[in-house]
Amino acid sequence: MLTTPLTADLVRGALELEQTDRGLLPHRLPARARLQIPDGQLAMAESQPSGVRLAFRTRATVVELDVIATKRDYVGLPRRPDGVYELLVDGRLAGQASAPDGDVLTIDMATGTARSQPGPVRTLRFPGLPEDEKDVEIWLPHGETTLLVALRTDATVHSVRSSGRRTWLHHGSSISHGSNAVTPTGIWPALAAKLGGVDLINLGFGGSALLDPFTARAMRDTPADLISVKIGINLVNSDAMRLRAFGPAVHGFLDTVRDGHPTTPLLVVSALYCPIHEHTPGPCSFDTGALREGKLRFTATGDPAETAAGKLTLTKIRGELARIVKERSAGDPNLGYLDGLDLYGEQDNAELPLPDELHPDAATHRLIGERFARLAFGGIFSEA
């Protein structure tokens, strides 16, 4: 078996790679942005490699990847399923594996505290691959922080030749991150990217699509051919701002992205249908009754009457985003708007309800990905 150094030319979908004393850590935000992260939620989310994959060309019939995975344990809830690593050969699934253990991050949602414990290196083995030269991708678990320790193969590894595909840069919330999806290629942005024939850079951050200026700067500085920004749910469920601050914050975020991408097709996407927050503001909270039963469910705790004082709901945000994009597009012909209800609406919720009242399941991720590919890559983006 030959060991190939893990270098930036083998990694796709990360904005930066950090060399630690235990392995290579892919980041989805650069160091400058990470210095400004205000909470552990985003720090954890950006280190989870949603959309990040190794990519190389080889004749190898066996591939081994040594990793240290971070397992998240939530006090009072069943342990989360192990993250899935998927190996693709020429774009087709050829193997799956999981690390049974690793570092453990124990999170107590009642107290807001967390503690970590280091764990072992584990080897993921993918045998029986075809002998001919081929493009190989290993997609990392979308919700499991992964240190890359070593890559071994039974034949030489080469960098992948340029595909000529356009690069799609996307920013969104936990749904874009992949919450409740089962596999890394099963998250809706990955599904949409495959159908649209583009290369994905996914800046979907669980709980953290909050119009942060450092995220806008990261997008500004990242080369891309197509850009989308999904805005809404985290601003409501965190109760992060009022209507007065929302409009200028959206303008500021888009202005910053445009500083680096003045004519790149840019799509603003509003929130999917979410019954608990359509007309009820945040904050969102854990359903304590469900927690006592070992289940995870969310509930809205705001008062609908508070919208008169500027509290945000999804319905209000969709209207504001449509207005803002219409006004800006008069001087920006490459700016578009996609209503999130066209990706997942009220009727979809009746047929495919959100299991925890907030996040879609695997089947709904597929539905959203297929619709985005049709509406964006087959429509808005293709017309830009």
C-alpha positions in Angstrom: 0.0 0.0 0.0 1.3 3.5 -0.9 0.7 6.4 1.4 -0.2 9.7 -0.4 0.3 13.0 1.5 -3.0 14.7 2.2 -2.7 18.1 0.5 -5.0 20.8 -0.7 -5.1 19.5 -4.3 -6.8 16.4 -3.1 -9.6 18.2 -1.1 -12.7 19.8 -2.6 -15.4 21.8 -0.8 -13.3 23.2 2.0 -12.2 26.8 2.2 -9.1 26.1 4.4 -7.2 23.1 5.7 -5.7 23.2 9.2 -2.7 21.0 9.9 -3.1 19.8 13.5 -0.8 17.5 15.5 -3.3 14.7 15.0 -4.3 15.2 11.4 -5.7 17.5 8.7 -8.8 19.4 9.6 -11.0 20.7 6.8 -12.7 24.0 7.6 -15.6 25.6 5.7 -14.7 29.1 7.0 -11.2 30.6 6.8 -9.1 31.4 9.8 -10.0 35.2 9.7 -13.7 34.3 9.9 -13.2 31.7 12.6 -11.6 34.3 14.9 -14.8 36.3 14.8 -17.2 33.3 15.5 -19.2 34.3 18.6 -20.4 30.8 19.7 -19.7 27.1 19.9 -22.5 26.3 17.6 -21.0 27.8 14.5 -17.5 26.8 15.5 -18.8 23.2 15.5 -20.9 23.5 12.4 -18.1 25.0 10.2 -15.7 22.2 11.2 -18.3 19.6 10.1 -17.3 18.8 6.5 -20.7 19.0 4.7 -20.0 18.8 1.0 -16.2 18.2 1.6 -14.7 15.3 -0.3 -11.3 13.9 -1.3 -10.9 13.7 -5.0 -8.2 11.9 -6.9 -7.4 9.7 -10.0 -6.0 6.2 -9.6 -5.9 2.6 -10.7 -6.2 1.4 -7.1 -8.5 -1.5 -6.3 -8.2 -0.8 -2.5 -8.4 2.6 -0.8 -7.8 3.1 2.9 -8.5 6.3 4.8 -7.4 6.9 8.4 -9.6 9.3 10.3 -10.5 10.6 13.7 -14.2 11.2 13.8 -16.0 13.4 16.4 -19.1 11.7 17.8 -21.7 14.0 19.3 -23.5 12.7 22.4 -26.5 14.8 23.6 -27.4 14.2 27.3 -30.8 12.5 27.6 -31.1 11.5 23.9 -30.2 8.3 22.1 -26.7 8.3 20.6 -26.6 9.7 17.1 -26.0 7.3 14.2 -22.4 7.1 13.0 -21.5 9.4 10.2 -21.2 7.8 6.7 -18.2 8.1 4.4 -19.1 7.4 0.8 -16.7 6.4 -2.0 -17.7 7.3 -5.5 -16.1 5.9 -8.7 -16.6 8.1 -11.7 -19.6 9.7 -9.9 -21.3 6.4 -8.9 -21.5 5.0 -5.4 -19.0 2.2 -4.9 -18.7 1.9 -1.1 -19.7 3.2 2.3 -18.0 3.0 5.7 -18.2 4.5 9.2 -15.9 5.1 12.0 -17.3 3.2 15.1 -15.8 5.6 17.6 -13.4 8.6 17.9 -13.3 11.8 19.8 -16.5 12.3 21.8 -18.2 15.7 22.3 -20.9 15.5 25.0 -23.4 18.3 24.9 -25.9 19.1 27.6 -28.7 21.2 26.0 -30.3 21.9 29.4 -27.2 23.6 30.8 -25.6 24.8 27.5 -22.3 23.1 28.3 -20.1 20.7 26.4 -17.1 18.6 27.1 -14.8 16.7 24.8 -12.8 13.5 25.2 -10.1 12.3 22.6 -10.5 9.0 20.9 -8.7 6.7 18.5 -7.7 6.7 14.8 -9.8 4.4 12.7 -9.2 3.0 9.3 -11.9 3.0 6.6 -11.3 0.4 3.9 -12.8 0.4 0.5 -11.8 -2.8 -1.4 -12.9 -4.3 -4.7 -12.7 -1.2 -6.9 -12.3 -1.6 -10.7 -8.7 -1.9 -11.9 -8.9 0.7 -14.7 -8.0 4.4 -14.2 -10.8 6.3 -12.6 -11.9 9.3 -10.7 -12.4 8.6 -7.0 -14.2 10.8 -4.5 -14.6 10.1 -0.8 -17.4 12.3 0.7 -16.9 13.0 4.4 -19.9 12.8 6.8 -21.8 16.1 6.7 -22.4 16.2 10.4 -19.3 14.6 11.9 -16.1 16.6 12.3 -13.3 14.6 10.7 -9.5 14.7 11.1 -7.9 13.2 8.0 -4.8 11.2 9.1 -3.6 9.2 6.2 -4.6 8.0 2.7 -3.3 4.6 1.4 -3.9 2.9 -1.9 -2.5 -0.1 -3.8 -1.7 2.2 -6.8 -0.4 5.7 -7.4 -2.7 8.6 -6.8 -2.9 11.6 -9.0 -4.8 14.9 -8.8 -8.0 15.0 -10.7 -8.0 16.8 -14.0 -10.2 19.9 -14.3 -13.8 18.8 -14.9 -14.8 22.1 -16.6 -17.9 22.2 -14.4 -19.0 25.5 -12.9 -18.5 26.0 -9.2 -21.7 26.6 -7.1 -21.2 28.4 -3.8 -24.1 28.0 -1.4 -24.9 29.4 2.1 -27.7 28.4 4.3 -28.9 26.9 7.6 -29.0 23.4 9.1 -31.2 22.1 6.2 -28.5 23.2 3.7 -25.9 21.7 6.1 -27.8 18.4 5.9 -29.7 17.9 9.1 -31.7 14.6 9.2 -30.1 13.4 5.9 -28.5 10.0 6.2 -25.5 10.3 3.9 -23.3 13.1 2.7 -24.3 12.8 -0.9 -28.0 12.7 0.2 -28.1 16.3 1.5 -30.1 18.4 -0.8 -27.3 20.7 -2.0 -25.2 17.6 -3.0 -28.2 16.1 -4.8 -28.9 19.4 -6.6 -25.2 19.8 -7.5 -25.1 16.4 -9.1 -28.3 17.0 -11.1 -27.1 20.4 -12.1 -23.6 19.2 -13.2 -21.8 21.6 -10.9 -19.1 21.4 -8.2 -20.4 22.3 -4.7 -18.9 24.4 -2.0 -21.5 24.2 0.8 -21.5 26.9 3.5 -24.7 25.6 5.1 -24.1 26.0 8.8 -26.5 24.4 11.3 -28.2 27.2 13.4 -25.9 29.8 11.9 -27.3 31.4 8.8 -27.5 34.8 10.5 -26.2 37.2 7.9 -22.8 37.2 9.6 -20.5 39.7 7.9 -17.5 37.3 8.2 -19.5 34.7 6.2 -20.3 37.3 3.5 -16.6 38.1 3.3 -15.7 34.5 3.0 -18.1 34.2 0.1 -16.8 37.4 -1.4 -13.3 35.9 -1.5 -14.2 32.4 -2.7 -14.0 31.9 -6.5 -17.5 30.8 -7.8 -19.5 30.7 -11.0 -22.9 30.5 -9.3 -23.9 31.7 -5.8 -27.0 31.2 -3.7 -27.9 32.5 -0.2 -30.7 30.9 1.7 -32.1 33.3 4.3 -34.8 33.1 7.0 -35.2 30.2 9.4 -32.3 30.9 11.7 -33.1 34.6 12.0 -36.6 33.6 13.2 -35.8 30.6 15.4 -32.9 32.4 17.1 -34.9 35.7 17.5 -31.6 37.4 16.4 -33.0 40.6 15.0 -36.1 42.7 14.3 -37.5 44.0 11.1 -35.7 47.3 11.3 -32.3 45.6 11.3 -33.2 42.8 8.9 -33.4 44.8 5.6 -30.1 46.6 6.0 -28.4 43.4 7.1 -29.6 41.6 3.9 -28.4 44.6 1.8 -25.0 44.6 3.6 -24.6 40.8 3.1 -25.4 41.0 -0.6 -23.2 44.2 -1.0 -20.2 42.3 0.4 -20.7 39.3 -1.8 -21.1 41.6 -4.8 -17.8 43.3 -3.9 -16.0 40.1 -5.0 -18.6 38.8 -7.5 -20.0 41.9 -9.2 -21.7 40.0 -12.1 -21.8 36.4 -10.9 -25.4 34.9 -11.0 -26.6 35.3 -7.4 -29.8 33.7 -6.1 -31.5 34.7 -2.9 -33.6 31.8 -1.6 -36.2 32.2 1.2 -37.1 29.7 3.8 -38.9 26.4 3.3 -42.3 25.9 4.8 -42.1 25.4 8.6 -45.4 25.4 10.4 -44.1 26.4 13.8 -42.6 29.6 12.5 -44.8 30.6 9.5 -46.7 33.1 11.7 -45.1 32.7 15.1 -41.8 34.4 15.9 -38.9 32.9 17.8 -37.1 32.0 19.8 -37.3 28.3 19.0 -36.9 25.9 21.9 -36.6 22.2 22.5 -39.9 20.5 23.3 -39.2 19.5 26.9 -41.9 16.9 27.0 -40.3 15.2 24.0 -36.9 15.4 25.6 -38.2 13.6 28.6 -39.3 10.8 26.3 -35.8 10.7 24.6 -37.1 12.4 21.5 -35.9 15.6 19.8 -38.6 18.0 18.8 -38.8 21.8 18.5 -41.4 24.4 19.3 -41.9 28.1 18.7 -42.1 30.2 21.9 -42.8 33.7 20.5 -46.1 35.5 20.5 -47.6 36.2 17.1 -48.8 39.6 18.4 -45.2 40.6 18.8 -44.8 40.9 15.0 -46.4 44.3 15.3 -43.3 45.4 17.2 -41.0 44.0 14.5 -40.4 40.4 15.4 -39.8 38.3 12.4 -41.7 35.3 11.1 -41.0 33.3 7.9 -44.0 34.8 6.2 -42.7 38.3 6.9 -39.1 37.5 5.8 -40.3 36.0 2.5 -42.1 39.2 1.7 -39.2 41.4 2.6 -36.7 39.3 0.6 -38.9 39.4 -2.5 -39.2 43.2 -2.2 -35.4 43.7 -1.6 -34.4 41.5 -4.6 -37.0 43.2 -6.8 -35.6 46.6 -5.9 -31.9 45.6 -6.3 -32.4 43.7 -9.5 -33.3 46.9 -11.3 -29.5 47.6 -11.2 -28.3 44.0 -10.9 -29.7 41.9 -13.7 -27.8 38.8 -12.4 -29.7 38.8 -9.1 -32.7 36.5 -8.7 -35.1 35.3 -6.1 -36.5 31.8 -5.4 -39.4 31.4 -3.0 -38.6 28.5 -0.6 -42.2 27.5 -0.7 -41.5 26.3 -4.3 -38.9 23.9 -2.9 -41.1 22.7 0.1 -44.5 24.1 0.7 -47.6 23.6 2.8 -48.9 20.6 0.7 -45.5 19.0 0.8 -45.5 19.3 4.6 -48.9 17.5 4.7 -47.4 14.6 2.7 -43.8 14.7 4.1 -44.0 16.4 7.5 -40.8 17.6 9.3 -40.0 14.8 11.8 -38.8 17.2 14.5 -40.9 20.2 13.3 -37.8 21.9 11.9 -35.7 19.6 9.6 -36.7 17.4 6.6 -36.0 13.7 6.4 -33.9 12.0 3.7 -36.8 11.7 1.3 -37.6 15.4 1.6 -33.9 16.3 1.1 -34.2 14.5 -2.3 -37.4 16.3 -3.1 -35.8 19.7 -2.3 -32.6 18.9 -4.3 -34.5 17.8 -7.3 -36.7 20.9 -7.3 -33.7 23.3 -6.7 -31.9 21.7 -9.7 -34.9 22.2 -11.9 -35.8 25.7 -10.8 -32.2 27.0 -10.4 -29.9 25.1 -12.7 -32.6 24.5 -15.2 -34.1 28.0 -14.9 -32.8 31.0 -13.0 -29.1 30.2 -13.2 -29.2 29.0 -16.8 -30.8 32.3 -17.9 -28.2 34.5 -16.2 
